[in-house]
């Protein structure tokens, strides 16, 4: 599998994914629950979107915490 280093934000079709990526770009790291709260997602939908971003390699967990950070560069 090819490792993703950077993406163009305009290439994403999911608006909530874009919103989360921009939030992480602005804040550096953010706690899981705070991401869900700031994006006005339900817990289950927030979990689904964050999992999608993690599985794509766009974000990653910081150590063994619930903090999440960008794993790529946004263009």
N, C-alpha and C positions, 0 to 999 in steps of 0.2 A: 504494500500500500504506500502510495506517495505521501510524504509528509507535507502538510499545508503550511507555508510560511507567512503568506499574506493573502488577503482577499479584498476585492472591491466591494464596499458596502452595497452599492447599487446592484450587485450580482445576486443578492439575496432577495427572495420573494416574501419571506415570512417577516412581517413588520415587528412582531414581538422579539424575534431573534435580533433584528437590527437594533431595536431599542435596548436590549440587554447588552449587546456588544458596545454600543455608544456609552451606556452607563459605566461599563467596566473601563472603557477608554478614559473617561473623565475621572473616575474615582480610583483607578488602579486595581484595588481589590475590594470586594464587597461580600458581605455575609449572605449566604443563600436566602434566608428569610427576608432580608432587606431588598434583594433583587425582586423577589415576588411582590413585596409591598409596594415598591416604587413603580413597578410596571402594571399594577392593578390587576394581577392575574390571580385566579384561584390557586390554592396550593397544588392541586393535581395538575392543572394546566401549566403552572410555573415549573413544576418538577419535570414535566414532559418536555418543555422547551429547553430548559437547562440541560437535561440529559441529551437532547438532540445536539446541542452545541458542544458538549463534552465528547460525544461519540464522533462528531465531525473533526475534532481536534482544534476547534476554535477557542475553547476555554478549558481551564484545568483547575483542579482543586489545589489549594496551597497546603502542602503537607497533609496532615491528618485532621484538618480543620474543616469547617463549613464555609470557609472563605474561598471565593472563586476569583480568578484573574484571567486576563486575555492570554492566549497561548500563541497568538498570531499578531501580525501588524495589519491594521485597517488602512485602506487606501480610499 
